[in-house]
Amino acid sequence: MAVFVALGAFLMTLAGGWVAQRVTDRRHLVLGFAGGLMLGVVGLDLLPEAMEAAGTPVFGVPAALLLFVGGFLVAHLVEELLAVRQVAHGASGERVPQVGLTAAAAMVGHSLMDGIALGAAFQVSGAMGVAVALAVISHDFADGFNTYTLTSLYGNARRKALLMLFAAALAPVVGAATTLLFTLPEELLGGYLGFFGGALLYLAAAEILPEAHHTHPARSTLLCTIGGVGFIWLVVGIAE
């Protein structure tokens, strides 16, 4: 059942990527909406789940929050290291394609964990499996949208963006299938969600939203960002 439901996530991820590549003439609106989706996913979905699953304090701070901050710092460090390498090769001032590929790879990893979470939920009960399935399938549209946007934003060819999109779409199916072989500890899943949430927040705050407002500081862009957050809030509310 988990693998069958994951096929819905596969199709929804592709749908998100298709929408992202079809609205190139409204790029600032796409980026604004993507930033809102990423902010909503982090604040309303990933972090609350991480706190619930891996909230054991470490020197007075919940482990999930430590990993959240760690994910933010690692994303910043990776971008800085790649940027320094690019400058050393005489490409100062240009966006670094590897950053986009790294970010997209993180989205693929997140989609893989979505599938694992889906399979684990069905291991607990059918009701829990349905609830998680609704959340996964709904927000995988945002995953596909963001995977294509992140890859192409940094100057990667359309072929690479489509390849990463397909990998992100296939990942939930693979993740759900692996749960037929093992049971994932809840604390490990929660720790991953916290770490990934920090990395995703960095990308939204430091890259996606500034780019969206750089050339088009329009009210419509801000409304798209708010709409992205609102969409994730609606998805989370329905899932609950």
PASEDO-875635 format. One record per residue (C-alpha): x, y, z. Coordinates in pm, 1 decimal, padded with zeros to 6 digits. Example, Ala and Ser with C-alpha at 12.3 -4.5 7.8 and 13.67 -1.06 7.14 Angstrom:
# PASEDO-875635
         x         y         z
   01230.0  -00450.0   00780.0
   01367.0  -00106.0   00714.0
END
This chain:
# PASEDO-875635
         x         y         z
   00000.0   00000.0   00000.0
   00279.7   00244.3   00090.0
   00452.9   00191.4  -00244.5
   00124.0   00234.6  -00431.4
   00051.5   00560.8  -00249.6
   00408.3   00677.1  -00319.9
   00324.8   00664.4  -00690.8
   00089.0   00954.5  -00623.9
   00382.4   01146.1  -00475.6
   00580.8   01063.0  -00790.7
   00316.6   01222.3  -01013.6
   00268.1   01522.5  -00784.9
   00642.6   01596.4  -00781.2
   00653.7   01592.7  -01161.2
   00350.8   01823.7  -01169.2
   00531.4   02073.2  -00945.0
   00837.0   02072.5  -01170.9
   00621.7   02112.4  -01481.0
   00457.2   02423.0  -01336.3
   00796.8   02569.3  -01238.2
   00937.9   02543.5  -01591.3
   00625.4   02674.8  -01766.3
   00615.8   03017.5  -01602.9
   00958.7   03154.2  -01699.1
   00810.2   03490.2  -01801.9
   00695.6   03539.4  -01442.7
   01018.2   03423.0  -01282.7
   01004.4   03664.4  -00990.6
   00657.4   03535.8  -00900.1
   00777.5   03175.9  -00925.8
   01071.9   03246.3  -00697.0
   00853.7   03437.2  -00452.4
   00607.9   03149.9  -00435.1
   00891.6   02894.8  -00404.8
   01040.4   03091.7  -00116.3
   00703.7   03091.2   00057.6
   00665.1   02718.3   00003.6
   01010.3   02652.4   00148.0
   00947.2   02877.6   00448.1
   00612.3   02711.0   00509.9
   00753.4   02359.2   00477.9
   01028.0   02440.3   00730.0
   00825.8   02630.8   00987.8
   00492.4   02452.2   00966.9
   00586.8   02096.1   00869.3
   00949.5   01988.0   00909.3
   01043.3   02161.3   01234.4
   00728.4   02066.3   01431.5
   00769.1   01702.8   01322.9
   01139.1   01710.9   01411.6
   01067.2   01855.7   01757.6
   00809.4   01586.9   01824.1
   01028.9   01299.3   01709.8
   01372.1   01411.2   01830.7
   01314.2   01665.3   02104.8
   01554.2   01521.3   02363.4
   01754.8   01812.2   02514.0
   02130.5   01827.1   02462.4
   02284.7   02065.7   02716.6
   01952.1   02240.8   02756.6
   01857.6   02260.1   02387.0
   01634.6   02007.9   02199.3
   01843.7   01792.4   01966.4
   01618.4   01874.8   01672.8
   01688.2   02246.9   01713.7
   02063.2   02188.5   01731.6
   02046.2   01992.3   01408.0
   01826.8   02263.1   01257.8
   02094.6   02524.6   01327.5
   02359.4   02280.4   01207.2
   02177.4   02230.9   00878.1
   02158.0   02608.3   00827.4
   02531.1   02648.2   00893.9
   02629.9   02352.6   00675.2
   02428.2   02492.6   00382.9
   02601.6   02827.9   00429.9
   02943.6   02661.7   00452.3
   02886.8   02451.9   00139.1
   02780.6   02754.7  -00059.7
   03079.9   02957.1   00058.5
   03326.0   02677.8  -00021.7
   03183.3   02630.4  -00370.4
   03182.6   03004.6  -00430.3
   03548.3   03032.3  -00322.7
   03641.0   02751.2  -00560.4
   03456.1   02924.5  -00844.9
   03635.5   03255.8  -00775.1
   03969.9   03073.7  -00775.8
   03891.2   02960.5  -01130.7
   03814.2   03315.1  -01246.8
   03434.1   03303.2  -01234.2
   03378.7   03574.4  -00975.9
   03029.4   03719.3  -00960.3
   02861.6   03423.9  -01130.5
   02620.1   03183.2  -00969.8
   02773.8   02848.3  -00891.0
   02591.2   02561.1  -01067.5
   02718.8   02311.1  -00808.9
   02524.8   02492.0  -00537.3
   02202.6   02433.8  -00727.9
   02285.0   02068.3  -00781.9
   02374.8   02025.1  -00414.8
   02049.1   02188.9  -00307.5
   01852.3   01971.6  -00550.5
   02031.4   01662.3  -00420.3
   01918.9   01761.1  -00071.1
   01562.7   01782.0  -00202.7
   01602.6   01430.5  -00346.0
   01722.7   01311.1  -00005.3
   01424.0   01476.7   00158.1
   01188.0   01308.3  -00089.2
   01353.3   00975.3  -00012.4
   01286.7   01031.7   00357.2
   00926.3   01123.5   00270.1
   00885.8   00777.7   00123.5
   01047.7   00613.9   00424.3
   00820.8   00810.8   00658.0
   00522.7   00703.2   00449.7
   00617.0   00338.0   00471.6
   00688.1   00362.9   00844.2
   00346.5   00521.9   00903.2
   00171.5   00232.7   00730.2
   00370.6  -00003.9   00951.2
   00207.5   00158.8   01253.9
  -00151.9   00167.8   01125.7
  -00359.6   00227.9   00818.2
  -00506.6   00549.2   00962.5
  -00165.6   00697.9   01029.7
  -00051.7   00588.1   00685.6
  -00339.6   00774.2   00519.9
  -00267.8   01091.9   00718.2
   00101.4   01088.2   00628.4
   00017.2   01001.6   00266.9
  -00200.0   01313.0   00238.3
   00078.9   01533.3   00370.0
   00348.2   01371.2   00153.1
   00149.8   01377.9  -00171.4
   00035.4   01735.8  -00115.5
   00371.5   01888.8  -00031.9
   00557.5   01685.8  -00295.7
   00414.8   01936.5  -00542.6
   00626.0   02193.5  -00358.5
   00924.1   01956.0  -00363.4
   00905.9   01921.2  -00741.1
   00855.0   02293.3  -00783.7
   01153.5   02375.2  -00561.5
   01382.0   02104.7  -00704.7
   01347.5   02236.2  -01059.2
   01369.4   02599.5  -00945.1
   01680.2   02546.0  -00731.1
   01864.2   02358.4  -01006.2
   01786.3   02606.2  -01282.6
   01833.1   02916.5  -01064.8
   02207.0   02853.9  -01042.1
   02259.2   02828.1  -01417.8
   02235.5   02454.3  -01468.6
   02111.2   02327.3  -01803.9
   01744.5   02233.6  -01840.8
   01847.7   01869.6  -01890.4
   02010.4   01860.5  -01546.1
   01710.3   02030.3  -01387.1
   01477.6   01769.1  -01539.2
   01709.9   01488.9  -01427.9
   01706.1   01613.2  -01067.3
   01328.4   01656.8  -01088.5
   01284.2   01295.3  -01200.8
   01516.6   01176.6  -00922.3
   01311.4   01370.5  -00666.3
   00990.8   01218.9  -00807.2
   01127.0   00864.9  -00794.4
   01277.0   00900.4  -00445.5
   00949.5   00858.5  -00244.7
   00874.0   00533.9  -00427.8
   01222.7   00402.1  -00350.0
   01196.2   00517.3   00012.0
   00858.0   00352.2   00063.5
   00986.1   00028.6  -00089.7
   01283.8   00016.2   00149.2
   01052.3   00010.5   00451.1
   00954.7  -00340.6   00350.1
   01303.4  -00439.3   00470.3
   01351.7  -00241.4   00795.6
   01196.1  -00011.1   01054.5
   01334.5   00343.6   01085.0
   01392.9   00468.5   01442.5
   01176.9   00772.0   01516.0
   01461.1   00976.9   01666.0
   01675.5   00930.1   01354.3
   01393.0   01052.0   01133.8
   01333.4   01352.5   01358.9
   01700.6   01446.0   01355.6
   01708.6   01435.5   00977.8
   01400.8   01656.9   00949.7
   01557.8   01916.9   01178.0
   01886.1   01921.4   00983.9
   01716.2   01942.4   00645.7
   01484.1   02215.7   00770.9
   01782.5   02432.9   00862.4
   01942.1   02384.2   00520.5
   01614.9   02460.1   00343.0
   01558.5   02775.4   00546.3
   01903.1   02902.4   00449.7
   01830.1   02852.2   00080.9
   01495.5   03029.1   00110.2
   01624.0   03325.2   00313.2
   01966.2   03374.3   00154.6
   01902.1   03280.7  -00208.5
   01544.8   03234.4  -00329.4
   01369.2   03532.6  -00169.5
   01647.1   03789.2  -00232.4
   01659.2   03680.5  -00597.0
   01282.4   03710.5  -00625.8
   01282.1   04070.6  -00501.0
   01606.6   04182.2  -00663.0
   01471.2   04284.4  -01003.6
   01098.2   04286.8  -00925.3
   01037.0   04427.1  -00574.9
   00665.0   04419.5  -00648.4
   00376.7   04369.9  -00410.6
   00267.1   04074.4  -00622.9
   00594.3   03893.9  -00542.8
   00535.5   03938.9  -00170.8
   00179.4   03814.7  -00210.3
   00311.3   03503.8  -00386.9
   00546.1   03440.2  -00094.4
   00260.3   03473.1   00153.1
   00052.1   03248.1  -00071.7
   00322.4   02981.7  -00064.3
   00325.7   02984.1   00315.6
  -00052.8   02976.0   00323.9
  -00062.8   02676.8   00087.2
   00163.5   02474.5   00316.2
  -00044.2   02580.0   00617.8
  -00353.5   02449.4   00439.2
  -00178.8   02120.9   00356.4
  -00064.3   02073.3   00717.0
  -00408.5   02158.5   00849.7
  -00578.0   01907.8   00619.2
  -00327.1   01639.9   00712.1
  -00391.7   01694.8   01081.6
END
